[in-house]
Amino acid sequence: MKNVAVFMLILFPVSVWALTPSQEERESMAQWVQASLLPTGALPCSFTYAGQPSSEFLKTCTVQSASDKLDDQRVRITLTFLDENTKLEVRLVAVQYADYPVIEWTLYFKNTGTEDTPILENIQSLDMTLQRGTEGEFLLHHNVGSPANGNDYGALETPLGVNAVKKISAAGGRPTNSDMSYFNIVWPGEGAIVVVGWPGQWAGTFTRDGAQRLHIVAGQELTHFKLEPGEEVRSPLSVVMRYKGDWIRGQNLWRRWMMAHSMPRPGGQLPAPMALASSSRAYEEMIKADTEKQIMFIDRYIEEGIKLDYWWMDAGWYIQEKGWPQVGTWEIDPKRFPQGFKPISEHAHANGIKILVWFEPERVAEGTWLAQNHPEWILGGAKGGLLNLGNDEARVWLTEHVDKLLTEQGIDLYRQDFNMDPLGLWRANDAEDRQGITEIKHVTGYLAYWDELCRRHPDMLIDSCASGGRRNDIETMRRAVPLWRSDYAYEPVGHQCMTYGISLWLPFHGTGTVACANAPYYGAGLTPVEPYAFWSNACPALGNGIDMRVREIDYAALRKLYEQWRSVNANYYGDFYPLTTWSRDNSAWMAWQFDRPESGEGMVQVFRRAESPYTSAVFPLHALEGQSRYVFTDVRSGATTTAKAGALLQKGLDVNLPDKPGVAVFSYKKQ
C-alpha cells in the first residue's frame, strides 16, 4: 500500500468568479472612486499642515478638478487645492482603470509662493477604511521581503479581529528589505489589495475597530518639513484593487493587471522567459576576469549546446584596487579590457546572445573617482557613502555617463544593484524642519534616472537588484524586473518557497541554479547534476551557475533540463494557484499550478522534500473546464495521460515520487 499524502487545500477554494473582472466589480470601484475622488469627498489620503488636519485644511482651499483620457483603459483624475494664504498647492493625481477594478494615486505638494511654507507632516498617502458585513472577519495576507535568510517572500497571514493593530514597514530605507509592500485583505465573499509604491522607507498600519471596519494608513515613514519657494515633492504611489470571491482570485487579478499595465515592456513586449549565465564572481573574482575569459565562457556554452539569452558580466569590471565592492569609478578597466566590452558584446551578438552588465551607481567607496572629484554629490563626502540622486547635477552626470557606456559598449540589459541601507544617510542630511526631504528627492531622482534611460533605450530591459530582492516595490517593478530575487542562493527548499511567495505578486522574477542539491555558493565543482535542485530554482529568468571550465560535468543532463524548462516556461505568465501551504519543513511536500485558460494550457510543479515519509500525494487542481479532457505530459519522462477536468478538480492529480528528494513537472493541454 502506498504511503499517500492527500492535499485538500480548503484555503484555496475553486472560485465561482471568472478571472476577468466582472461588471459588478468595475461598477463597485467606480462608485468608490466617485465617492472618494470628489473635491467634497473624503479623500483616500491625509496629512497635517500648520498643525491642522487635512480634512479641515482642504475645506479652506480653492479647488479645481479635471479628468483626461490617457488611453482606452485609463482615465486620469486630478484634484488641485490651493491655500491662498500660504500658497501651498496640493495636487492629487489618480488613474482609474476601466478593464480592472483598480485605482492608483499620488500626492504632490508645491510651494507656489515666495516664502517658506508652514510645516507639512504625517503625510499618509493612503488613508482609507474598509467595511465588512456582520459575518466573518478580516484576514490580512502579506509576505516577507528579501532578508536573504531562506525565508524570503514567505507567505504570512494575520487575522485582524476586534481592536487588532498590525504595523508593517520597510527597513533601512530599502522597501522590501524586511517585508513586501503588497497586501491582500480578505473578508467573506470579497477583498481588497492595497499596495505602497515607494523605493524608500514606507510604513503602514492596519487598525480594526470595535465594529466591522478596518482603517488602513500608509506612506513615507517620516515626514515633517517646510517647503521652500518653488519647491515640489511627491508622496508614495498608492494602488487599490477591489475584488469579489476568494483571495487567490484577487491575487490572480493582480497578476493580470500587473502584466497589462504595470510591468516594463521593452520594445512594446513583456519580458520573455530567459536563460542567463555569468563567469563573474561565480568561479573567480571579476578582478581576474578579462576579455579572453569572457569570450571563452560564451564559447563553452555554445560548444555544449546550452542556449543562452544573455551573457551576464557582474561586479568588478571597473577600475578598482580593493576588490569589487570598491565602486565609484565607472570606467572599464583598460588592463583587462583594453578594447572595452565591444569584442565581448560583438562576439555574443554574432551568436544570438545579448549582454547584461552590472552597475551599482548609488554606493560610492572612498578613493574612487566620484569620491575624489565630486564629494559634494555624496552623502558621506570624500569618505564615501550614497550618491545623492536628489542632486540634479549628480543625476545628470550619471545619466550621461551610463548612457554612453550602454551605447558604446553594446550593452543590452542594464543591471543596477544597491548594497547599502540609505536611511541613516538620508535622515542625517535633514534639518529639523526638513525631515524626509532628502529621501523624497533621492527617490524622485532615482525614478527619473531610470525613466530617462528607458526613454533613450526603449528596447532595453532593466534588472533591479538590491542585495537581492530588497527593492521590489511597485514603482521599481514598473521599470525593471528582479533577475536575482535574493542573495540567499541556490538552496532548493528556500527557493521553492521563494517561487511560491513571490509569484503571488510578481509574474516575472529570476534566480540562479547550479542544478546540484548541495553545491557551494557560486560554484558546483563536480557535484552531479540533479533535477530536484534544478527545478527547485526554476523560474521565469534562470541563471546558470555551473563552472563551464569543468568538462567532466554531465552536460547532456544539464542540456536536457534547460530544454525541458524552455518547453514549459511560457506558463509562468499564467494564473498562479498554490496547491499546498507555504512551509520550509523538510518533511513537507510543496506544489503549485500555473494555468493559462485562454489557451487551455498550464503546468504543475511538485516537490517531495528529503525527509518526507510519503511516497505519493494527491493535489486537487484549479481553473480547469469541468466538462473537458486534458492531456498531461510528464516533462521529465515524456509520458502522457488523459484525464477529465472534473476528476482533477475534485479528486486531484495523483503524483508518485519514490525518490526523496524528488520532483515532478507536468504540462497539460485541453483536448
Buried (B, 14 or more C-beta within 10 A) or exposed (E): EEEEBEBEBEEBBBBEBEBEBBEEBBEBBBEBBEEBBBBEEEBBBBBBBBEBEBEEBBEEBEBEEEEEEEEEBBBBBBBBBBBEEBBBBBBBBBBBBBBBBBBBBBBBBBBBBEEBBBBBBBBBBBBBEBEBEEEEBBBBBBBBBBBBEBBBBBBBBBEBEEEBEBEBBBBBBBBBBBBBBBBBBBBEEBBBBBBBBBBBBBBBBBBBEEEBEBBBBBBBBBBBBBBEEEBBBBBBBBBBBBBBBBBBBBBBBBBBBBBBBBBBEBEEEBBBBBBBBBBBBBBBEBBEBBBEBBBEBBEBBBEBEBBBBBBBBBBBBBBBEEEBEBBBBBEBBEEBBEEBBBBBBBBBBEBEBBBBBBBBBBBBBBBBBBBEEBBEBBBBBBEBBBBBBBBEEBBBBBBEBBBEBBEEBBBBBBBBBBBBBBBBBBBEBBEEEBBBBBBBBBBBBBBBBBEBBBEEBEEBBBBBBBBBBBBBBBBBBBBBBBBBBBBBBBBBBBBBBBBBBBBBBBBBBBBBBBBBBEBEBBBBBEBEBBBBBBBBBBBBBBBBBBBBEBEEBEBEBBBBBBEBBEBBBBBBBBBBBBBBBBBBEEEBBBBBBBBBBEEBBBBBBBBBBBEBEBBBBBBBBBBBEEEEBBEBBBBBEEEEEEBBBBBBBEBBBBBEBEEBBBBBBBBBBBE
